[in-house]
C-alpha cells in the first residue's frame, strides 16, 4: 500500500475502522472485478478517498440499504474472514483513477530508468503493463461518466513542466498538474452522489490535496533523490523545507475550510481522514512527530538479556532476596514459572515482526508475542486513554465520530460549529 493518508486504526475507533476497511477492500475488489487479479497491485490508501467521499454524500433510504455495501468472501489479508465492503460507482471511480495514475507512475519510472527498469526487456514489459492500465482506467472512467483524459493530460504536462523547471520556477507551477487531476476526481464524486452543489468546494479540496501529495512525496524522496542524482521538485526549484512546510500547512488549512461548504449525508470518515489525519501526514513527512503508540521503540520495551523485568521491592531479609537469588518475576530458574520458549533467530524474528506490523496486532491486540524474545507483551494502544481530546459537544457528529475514540488527540482544530 502507498499514499499519504495512512491512519492508525486505533485512532479511528471501531466504527470508522470498519468503514475505512470496507472502502479499502471495495477498491481492491473493484480493481479485480473489472481488470483482473494483477490490477489489485495499484490499490492505495489515497485512492480510496474517492470512494469515501462518494459514499459520504450519497443518499440512501435507510442505514441497511445494500446499494453501497456487499458481503465479500474470505480473504487472507482479513484473516480469511468475510466482510462488508464498499461497492458501486464510487469504488469504480477510485479504481479508474488509481489505474491511470499508476500507469503514469510506471511510465515515469521507465523514462528515468529506475532499478530493473534500466534493462530493455523489463522496461518493454513495464510499458505494456502501463498501457494496459491506462486503457483499463479510461474504460472504467467512461462507465461512471468520468473522462480520464484530464488525468492523462495532467501527466503529460507534468513531464514538460519538470523539464523546464529551474531555480526561478515557483514550486506551485510544478504541482499544478497534480492539483488539476485530483480536483477533477474529487469534484466528480459530487456528480456520482447526486449533489452537484458540492462539486466546487470538493474541487478546491482536491486541488489542495493534490498539492499536498506532491509536496510530501518530494519531501520524503528528497534525500534519496539527491543520493542517486534523480530529479526532485524541491531541489530543482530551490524550494527550502521551511517553504515546503508552509505550503503544506496552508493546504491542510484550505482543505479544512473547503470541506465546511460540502453537504455530507455522513461525513464522519471523510472528516477524520481529511481534517485530522492530513496534519499527521505532514508531521510524519517532515519528521516533526513520532507515533504516540511506540514510546519505547518499535516493539515495546527492550527485549535483550539485560531488559528489566517486573520486580518486587528488594527485601534483604526475605529468604529469596539474598545476594545470590533472583527477584521474583526476574525470569530466573527459581521463580516457579514454566521455562520460556527459545528465542527466535534474526530472520525468523524479522518475519514475525513484519507480520505483526501488517496485521496491526502489535498496535491493537490485547496481547502479542515478542518477535524475537517470544515473551508476551500488551498491545501498544490497549491501555491508552484520550487525555487531551477536544471539547466538541455531542451535537457535532463529525467530532463525536473522530474524537470520541482517539487515543492520542492533540486537541481539536476542525472548525466544527459546536
C-alpha positions as CSV (number, residue, x, y, z in Angstrom):
1,X,0.0,0.0,0.0
2,X,1.1,3.6,-0.6
3,X,-0.4,7.0,-0.1
4,X,-0.1,10.0,2.3
5,X,-3.2,9.2,4.3
6,X,-2.3,6.2,6.5
7,X,-4.4,6.4,9.6
8,X,-3.8,4.4,12.8
9,X,-6.7,2.1,13.2
10,X,-6.7,2.7,17.0
11,X,-7.3,6.4,16.4
12,X,-10.1,5.7,14.0
13,X,-12.1,3.6,16.5
14,X,-14.1,0.5,15.8
15,X,-16.9,2.1,13.6
16,X,-14.7,4.2,11.4
17,X,-12.1,1.5,11.1
18,X,-14.8,-0.8,9.7
19,X,-15.9,1.9,7.2
20,X,-12.3,2.5,6.2
21,X,-11.6,-1.2,5.7
22,X,-14.8,-1.5,3.7
23,X,-13.6,1.2,1.2
24,X,-10.1,-0.3,1.0
25,X,-11.4,-3.7,0.3
26,X,-14.0,-2.3,-2.1
27,X,-11.3,-0.6,-4.1
28,X,-9.2,-3.7,-4.3
29,X,-12.2,-5.9,-5.3
30,X,-13.4,-3.3,-7.9
31,X,-9.9,-3.5,-9.5
32,X,-10.1,-7.3,-9.5
33,X,-13.6,-7.4,-10.8
34,X,-13.1,-5.1,-13.8
35,X,-9.5,-5.7,-14.6
36,X,-8.2,-9.0,-13.1
37,X,-6.1,-10.1,-10.2
38,X,-2.9,-8.3,-11.2
39,X,-4.6,-4.9,-11.2
40,X,-5.1,-5.1,-7.4
41,X,-1.4,-4.1,-7.1
42,X,-2.4,-0.5,-7.7
43,X,-4.7,-0.4,-4.6
44,X,-3.6,2.6,-2.5
45,X,-4.7,4.5,0.6
46,X,-5.3,7.8,-1.2
47,X,-7.4,6.3,-4.0
48,X,-10.0,5.1,-1.5
49,X,-10.7,8.7,-0.6
50,X,-12.7,8.9,-3.8
51,X,-14.9,6.0,-2.7
52,X,-15.2,7.6,0.9
53,X,-16.3,11.0,-0.5
54,X,-18.8,9.4,-2.8
55,X,-20.5,7.4,-0.1
56,X,-20.3,10.2,2.4
57,X,-22.5,12.3,0.1
58,X,-24.8,9.6,-1.3
59,X,-28.4,9.4,-0.1
60,X,-30.0,6.1,0.8
61,X,-33.3,5.1,2.2
62,X,-32.1,3.7,5.4
63,X,-28.9,2.5,7.1
64,X,-29.4,-1.1,5.9
65,X,-29.7,-0.2,2.2
66,X,-27.4,-2.7,0.4
67,X,-26.7,-0.5,-2.6
68,X,-23.4,0.8,-1.2
69,X,-22.3,-2.4,0.5
70,X,-22.0,-6.0,-0.2
71,X,-20.6,-9.0,1.6
72,X,-17.2,-10.1,0.3
73,X,-15.8,-13.6,0.6
74,X,-12.9,-14.7,2.8
75,X,-9.6,-13.0,2.1
76,X,-6.1,-13.8,3.5
77,X,-5.5,-10.2,4.3
78,X,-8.6,-10.2,6.5
79,X,-7.6,-13.4,8.3
80,X,-9.9,-15.4,5.9
81,X,-12.9,-13.6,7.2
82,X,-15.8,-12.2,5.2
83,X,-16.5,-8.5,5.4
84,X,-18.9,-5.8,4.3
85,X,-17.2,-3.8,1.5
86,X,-18.0,-0.7,-0.5
87,X,-19.4,-1.2,-3.9
88,X,-20.8,0.9,-6.7
89,X,-19.7,3.8,-8.7
90,X,-17.5,5.4,-6.0
91,X,-15.3,2.3,-5.8
92,X,-15.1,2.1,-9.6
93,X,-14.2,5.7,-10.0
94,X,-11.5,5.2,-7.4
95,X,-10.3,2.2,-9.4
96,X,-10.2,4.1,-12.6
97,X,-8.2,7.0,-11.1
98,X,-5.8,4.5,-9.4
99,X,-5.1,2.7,-12.7
100,X,-4.5,5.8,-14.7
101,X,-2.2,7.4,-12.2
102,X,-0.3,4.0,-11.6
103,X,0.1,3.8,-15.4
104,X,1.7,7.3,-15.4
105,X,3.9,6.4,-12.5
106,X,5.2,3.3,-14.3
107,X,5.9,5.2,-17.4
108,X,7.8,7.8,-15.4
109,X,10.0,5.1,-13.8
110,X,10.7,3.7,-17.2
111,X,11.7,7.1,-18.5
112,X,14.0,7.5,-15.5
113,X,15.5,4.0,-16.0
114,X,15.0,3.3,-12.3
115,X,16.4,0.0,-10.9
116,X,15.5,-3.0,-13.0
117,X,13.6,-0.8,-15.5
118,X,17.0,0.2,-16.9
119,X,17.1,-3.2,-18.6
120,X,15.4,-3.2,-22.0
121,X,13.3,-6.4,-21.6
122,X,12.0,-5.3,-18.2
123,X,11.3,-1.8,-19.5
124,X,9.4,-3.1,-22.5
125,X,7.2,-5.3,-20.3
126,X,6.6,-2.4,-17.9
127,X,5.5,-0.2,-20.9
128,X,2.9,-2.8,-21.9
129,X,1.6,-3.0,-18.4
130,X,1.3,0.7,-18.1
131,X,-0.5,1.0,-21.5
132,X,-2.9,-1.7,-20.4
133,X,-3.7,0.0,-17.1
134,X,-4.2,3.3,-18.9
135,X,-6.8,1.8,-21.3
136,X,-8.5,-0.1,-18.5
137,X,-8.8,3.1,-16.4
138,X,-10.2,5.0,-19.3
139,X,-12.9,2.3,-19.9
140,X,-13.9,2.3,-16.2
141,X,-13.9,6.0,-16.0
142,X,-16.2,6.2,-19.0
143,X,-18.5,3.7,-17.4
144,X,-19.0,6.1,-14.5
145,X,-19.1,9.3,-16.6
146,X,-15.6,10.5,-15.8
147,X,-13.2,11.5,-18.6
148,X,-9.8,10.3,-17.7
149,X,-8.3,12.5,-20.4
150,X,-7.9,15.2,-17.8
151,X,-5.6,12.8,-15.8
152,X,-3.6,11.8,-18.9
153,X,-3.2,15.5,-19.9
154,X,-2.0,16.4,-16.4
155,X,0.6,13.6,-16.5
156,X,1.8,14.7,-20.0
157,X,2.1,18.3,-18.9
158,X,3.9,17.3,-15.8
159,X,6.8,15.9,-17.9
160,X,7.2,19.1,-19.8
161,X,7.0,21.3,-16.8
162,X,9.6,19.3,-15.0
163,X,11.9,19.5,-18.0
164,X,11.8,23.3,-18.0
165,X,11.8,23.9,-14.2
166,X,14.7,25.7,-12.6
167,X,15.7,27.7,-9.6
168,X,13.4,30.6,-10.7
169,X,10.4,28.4,-11.2
170,X,7.7,28.6,-8.4
171,X,7.1,25.2,-6.8
172,X,3.4,25.6,-7.3
173,X,4.0,25.6,-11.1
174,X,5.4,22.1,-10.7
175,X,2.5,20.9,-8.5
176,X,-0.3,22.4,-10.8
177,X,-0.9,19.3,-13.0
178,X,-1.3,17.1,-9.9
179,X,-3.7,19.7,-8.4
180,X,-5.8,19.7,-11.6
181,X,-6.1,15.9,-11.7
182,X,-7.1,15.4,-8.1
183,X,-9.5,18.4,-8.3
184,X,-11.4,16.7,-11.2
185,X,-11.6,13.4,-9.4
186,X,-12.8,14.9,-6.1
187,X,-15.4,17.0,-8.0
188,X,-16.8,14.1,-9.9
189,X,-17.8,12.3,-6.6
190,X,-20.4,15.1,-6.2
191,X,-22.0,14.2,-9.5
192,X,-21.9,10.5,-8.7
193,X,-23.7,11.1,-5.4
194,X,-26.3,13.4,-6.9
195,X,-25.1,16.6,-5.2
196,X,-23.8,18.9,-7.9
197,X,-23.6,21.8,-5.5
198,X,-20.7,20.1,-3.7
199,X,-18.6,20.0,-6.9
200,X,-16.9,23.4,-6.4
201,X,-15.8,23.0,-2.8
202,X,-14.7,19.4,-3.5
203,X,-12.7,20.6,-6.5
204,X,-10.9,23.1,-4.2
205,X,-10.3,20.4,-1.6
206,X,-9.0,18.1,-4.3
207,X,-6.7,20.8,-5.7
208,X,-5.1,21.3,-2.3
209,X,-4.9,17.6,-1.7
210,X,-3.0,17.2,-4.9
211,X,-0.6,20.0,-4.0
212,X,-0.1,18.4,-0.6
213,X,0.5,14.9,-2.0
214,X,3.1,16.3,-4.4
215,X,4.9,18.3,-1.8
216,X,5.0,15.4,0.8
217,X,6.2,13.0,-1.9
218,X,9.0,15.4,-2.8
219,X,10.0,15.9,0.9
220,X,10.1,12.2,1.6
221,X,12.2,11.4,-1.6
222,X,14.5,14.4,-1.3
223,X,17.4,12.6,0.3
224,X,17.1,9.5,-1.8
225,X,16.8,11.6,-5.0
226,X,19.9,13.5,-4.1
227,X,21.9,10.3,-3.4
228,X,21.2,8.9,-6.8
229,X,21.1,12.1,-8.7
230,X,17.4,12.0,-9.6
231,X,15.2,14.9,-10.3
232,X,13.3,16.4,-7.2
233,X,11.0,19.3,-7.4
234,X,12.3,20.9,-4.2
235,X,15.9,20.7,-5.3
236,X,15.2,21.7,-8.9
237,X,13.3,24.9,-7.9
238,X,15.5,25.7,-4.9
239,X,12.5,25.5,-2.5
240,X,13.5,25.2,1.1
241,X,12.0,22.7,3.5
242,X,10.6,25.7,5.5
243,X,8.8,27.0,2.5
244,X,7.5,23.5,1.6
245,X,6.2,23.1,5.2
246,X,4.4,26.5,5.0
247,X,2.7,25.5,1.8
248,X,1.8,22.1,3.2
249,X,0.2,23.6,6.3
250,X,-1.7,26.1,4.2
251,X,-3.0,23.3,2.0
252,X,-4.2,21.4,5.1
253,X,-6.0,24.5,6.4
254,X,-7.5,25.1,3.0
255,X,-8.9,21.6,2.8
256,X,-10.5,22.1,6.2
257,X,-12.2,25.3,5.1
258,X,-13.4,23.8,1.8
259,X,-15.0,20.8,3.5
260,X,-17.1,23.2,5.6
261,X,-19.0,24.0,2.4
262,X,-19.7,20.4,1.4
263,X,-23.0,18.9,2.3
264,X,-22.5,15.3,3.5
265,X,-25.0,12.7,4.5
266,X,-22.5,11.0,6.8
267,X,-19.1,12.7,6.7
268,X,-17.5,11.2,9.8
269,X,-14.8,9.1,8.0
270,X,-14.1,11.8,5.4
271,X,-13.8,14.4,8.1
272,X,-11.5,12.1,10.1
273,X,-9.2,11.4,7.1
274,X,-9.0,14.8,5.5
275,X,-9.2,17.1,8.6
276,X,-7.5,15.1,11.4
277,X,-5.2,12.7,9.6
278,X,-3.7,15.0,7.0
279,X,-1.8,17.1,9.6
280,X,-0.3,13.9,10.9
281,X,0.8,13.0,7.4
282,X,2.6,16.4,7.2
283,X,4.2,15.9,10.6
284,X,5.3,12.4,9.5
285,X,6.9,13.6,6.2
286,X,8.8,16.4,7.9
287,X,9.8,14.3,10.9
288,X,8.2,16.5,13.4
289,X,6.1,13.9,15.1
290,X,6.6,10.2,16.0
291,X,3.9,7.7,16.6
292,X,2.4,8.1,20.0
293,X,1.8,4.4,20.3
294,X,5.5,3.3,20.4
295,X,7.3,5.4,23.0
296,X,9.8,2.6,23.8
297,X,10.8,1.5,20.3
298,X,9.2,-0.4,17.5
299,X,8.3,-3.4,19.6
300,X,7.9,-2.1,23.1
301,X,10.4,-2.3,25.9
302,X,13.9,-3.7,25.4
303,X,13.9,-7.5,24.8
304,X,17.5,-8.4,25.2
305,X,19.1,-10.3,28.1
306,X,19.5,-7.1,30.1
307,X,16.0,-5.9,29.8
308,X,14.5,-5.2,33.2
309,X,11.6,-7.4,34.3
310,X,8.9,-6.5,36.8
311,X,10.5,-6.7,40.2
312,X,9.2,-6.7,43.7
313,X,10.8,-4.3,46.2
314,X,14.1,-5.7,47.4
315,X,14.0,-7.1,51.0
316,X,17.4,-8.4,52.1
317,X,15.7,-10.4,54.9
318,X,13.5,-12.3,52.5
319,X,14.8,-15.9,52.0
320,X,14.7,-15.4,48.3
321,X,16.1,-11.9,48.1
322,X,19.6,-12.6,49.2
323,X,22.6,-11.5,47.2
324,X,22.7,-14.8,45.2
325,X,18.9,-15.2,44.4
326,X,17.0,-13.5,41.7
327,X,13.9,-11.4,42.4
328,X,10.5,-12.9,41.8
329,X,9.5,-12.1,38.3
330,X,13.0,-11.6,37.0
331,X,12.8,-14.7,34.9
332,X,15.3,-16.8,36.9
333,X,15.2,-20.6,37.2
334,X,13.6,-20.5,40.7
335,X,10.6,-18.2,40.1
336,X,8.2,-21.1,39.8
337,X,7.3,-20.2,36.1
338,X,7.5,-22.7,33.3
339,X,10.6,-22.4,31.1
340,X,10.2,-19.7,28.4
341,X,10.2,-20.8,24.8
342,X,13.5,-20.4,23.0
343,X,14.2,-17.0,21.2
344,X,13.8,-16.7,17.5
345,X,16.8,-16.1,15.2
346,X,17.3,-12.8,13.3
347,X,15.5,-13.8,10.1
348,X,12.6,-15.6,11.8
349,X,12.1,-12.7,14.2
350,X,12.1,-10.2,11.3
351,X,9.4,-12.3,9.5
352,X,7.2,-12.3,12.6
353,X,7.8,-8.6,13.2
354,X,6.6,-7.9,9.6
355,X,3.5,-10.0,10.2
356,X,2.8,-8.1,13.5
357,X,3.0,-4.8,11.7
358,X,1.0,-5.8,8.6
359,X,-1.8,-7.2,10.7
360,X,-1.8,-4.4,13.3
361,X,-1.6,-6.9,16.1
362,X,1.4,-5.2,17.8
363,X,-0.7,-2.0,18.0
364,X,-4.2,-3.1,18.7
365,X,-4.2,-6.7,20.0
366,X,-4.8,-7.4,23.7
367,X,-1.5,-9.4,23.8
368,X,1.1,-10.4,21.3
369,X,4.3,-12.5,21.3
370,X,7.6,-10.6,21.0
371,X,9.0,-11.4,17.6
372,X,12.5,-12.2,18.9
373,X,12.1,-12.9,22.6
374,X,8.7,-14.7,22.3
375,X,7.7,-13.0,25.5
376,X,4.0,-12.0,25.9
377,X,3.5,-8.2,25.5
378,X,0.5,-6.0,25.7
379,X,-0.7,-4.2,22.6
380,X,0.7,-0.7,22.4
381,X,-2.7,1.0,22.3
382,X,-4.6,-1.3,24.6
383,X,-4.5,0.8,27.8
384,X,-4.1,4.3,26.3
385,X,-6.8,6.8,27.1
386,X,-7.5,10.1,25.4
387,X,-6.4,12.8,27.8
388,X,-6.3,15.9,25.7
389,X,-9.2,15.3,23.3
390,X,-11.3,18.1,22.1
391,X,-14.3,19.6,23.9
392,X,-16.7,19.2,21.0
393,X,-20.3,18.7,22.0
394,X,-22.3,15.6,21.3
395,X,-24.4,17.5,18.7
396,X,-21.4,17.5,16.4
397,X,-21.5,14.1,14.9
398,X,-18.2,14.6,13.0
399,X,-16.3,15.3,16.1
400,X,-18.0,12.7,18.1
401,X,-17.1,10.1,15.5
402,X,-13.5,11.1,15.0
403,X,-12.5,12.3,18.5
404,X,-14.6,10.1,20.7
405,X,-12.5,7.1,20.1
406,X,-9.0,8.5,19.6
407,X,-6.1,7.8,22.0
408,X,-3.6,10.5,21.2
409,X,-5.6,13.6,20.2
410,X,-3.6,16.8,20.1
411,X,-6.7,19.0,20.6
412,X,-9.4,19.6,18.1
413,X,-8.9,22.3,15.4
414,X,-11.5,21.0,13.0
415,X,-13.5,24.2,12.9
416,X,-16.8,22.5,13.6
417,X,-19.7,24.7,14.7
418,X,-20.2,23.1,18.1
